[in-house]
Amino acid sequence: MLFGLTVLETEVHNTLPIPAWGFGVIAFAILIVLLLITLSIGKGRKHS
């Protein structure tokens, strides 16, 4: 089992196209955009 995991780790060694912090920035930007969309849709509706 350990040998199989070691072989798997050594064979699959891809480099990311952008740095790791880039994924965080992109995810945070998507989160903000979705939040703004949600807020803009919710402003037009009154709660009953």
Helices and strands as residue ranges (DSSP letters): H 2-11, H 20-43
